[in-house]
Amino acid sequence: MGVSPFTQKVIDAILAIPHGRIATYGGIAAMAGDRRAARQVVRVLHTNTHTHGLPWHRVVNREGRISLPRQHGYEEQKELLLQEGVGFDHRDRIDLDRFLWRP
């Protein structure tokens, strides 16, 4: 089954995030043409990650934080980001000035 044009743009943007960099849900939404569609990006990630091999772990919230709750994916996402060299501060935030991908 095909995906909508917006969904395809979200998928393409997520696939383009380089190793060791992150993007925000809102940033991906803006790249796909609707800066107010951050929740739709979450939906696309949830329903298409396995089908399209999306690097889901490279997408975080606008504060540079992992949105997944602890014991429900948080630890896995953080470990994957750490393996790529993405650092966290003492408040568990990612330095957006350093790691945010700006295509």
C-alpha positions as CSV (number, residue, x, y, z in Angstrom):
1,M,0.0,0.0,0.0
2,G,1.3,3.5,-0.9
3,V,1.7,6.4,1.5
4,S,0.5,10.0,1.3
5,P,2.8,12.6,-0.2
6,F,3.3,14.1,3.2
7,T,4.2,10.8,4.8
8,Q,6.7,10.1,2.0
9,K,8.3,13.5,2.6
10,V,8.6,12.7,6.3
11,I,10.1,9.3,5.5
12,D,12.6,10.8,3.1
13,A,13.6,13.5,5.7
14,I,14.1,11.0,8.4
15,L,16.2,8.7,6.2
16,A,18.4,11.7,5.4
17,I,19.4,12.5,9.0
18,P,23.1,11.8,9.1
19,H,24.8,9.4,11.5
20,G,25.6,11.2,14.7
21,R,23.1,14.0,14.2
22,I,19.5,14.4,15.4
23,A,16.4,16.2,14.2
24,T,13.3,17.3,16.0
25,Y,9.7,16.2,15.3
26,G,8.8,19.7,14.4
27,G,11.9,20.1,12.2
28,I,11.0,17.0,10.2
29,A,7.4,18.3,9.9
30,A,8.6,21.6,8.5
31,M,10.9,19.8,6.0
32,A,7.8,17.8,4.9
33,G,5.8,21.0,4.3
34,D,3.8,21.5,7.5
35,R,5.7,22.9,10.5
36,R,2.7,22.3,12.7
37,A,2.5,18.5,12.1
38,A,5.0,17.2,14.7
39,R,2.4,14.7,16.0
40,Q,2.0,13.4,12.5
41,V,5.8,12.8,12.4
42,V,5.3,10.7,15.5
43,R,2.6,8.7,13.8
44,V,4.8,8.2,10.7
45,L,7.6,7.0,12.9
46,H,5.3,4.6,14.8
47,T,3.8,3.0,11.7
48,N,6.7,3.1,9.2
49,T,9.9,2.6,11.1
50,H,10.3,-1.1,10.4
51,T,8.8,-1.1,6.9
52,H,11.2,1.6,5.7
53,G,14.2,1.1,8.1
54,L,13.9,4.5,9.6
55,P,16.6,5.7,12.0
56,W,13.9,6.5,14.5
57,H,16.4,7.1,17.3
58,R,17.6,10.3,15.6
59,V,14.4,12.2,16.2
60,V,13.8,13.9,19.5
61,N,11.7,16.7,20.9
62,R,12.3,20.4,20.4
63,E,14.1,20.6,23.8
64,G,16.7,18.0,22.7
65,R,15.1,15.4,24.9
66,I,14.0,11.8,24.2
67,S,10.3,11.7,24.3
68,L,9.9,8.0,25.0
69,P,9.3,7.1,28.7
70,R,11.9,5.2,30.7
71,Q,11.5,1.4,30.4
72,H,9.5,2.0,27.1
73,G,12.2,2.7,24.6
74,Y,14.0,5.6,26.3
75,E,17.1,3.6,27.2
76,E,17.4,2.0,23.8
77,Q,17.1,5.3,22.0
78,K,19.7,6.9,24.3
79,E,22.1,4.0,23.8
80,L,21.8,4.2,20.0
81,L,22.5,7.9,20.1
82,L,25.4,7.5,22.4
83,Q,26.9,4.8,20.0
84,E,26.7,7.4,17.3
85,G,28.6,10.0,19.4
86,V,25.6,12.1,20.3
87,G,26.2,13.5,23.8
88,F,23.8,14.3,26.6
89,D,24.2,17.0,29.3
90,H,23.7,16.5,33.0
91,R,20.0,17.1,32.5
92,D,19.7,14.4,29.8
93,R,19.4,16.9,27.0
94,I,21.2,16.9,23.7
95,D,23.0,20.1,22.7
96,L,21.0,21.2,19.7
97,D,23.6,23.7,18.6
98,R,26.1,20.9,18.3
99,F,24.0,17.9,17.1
100,L,21.0,19.3,15.4
101,W,20.9,18.4,11.7
102,R,20.3,21.4,9.5
103,P,20.0,20.3,5.9
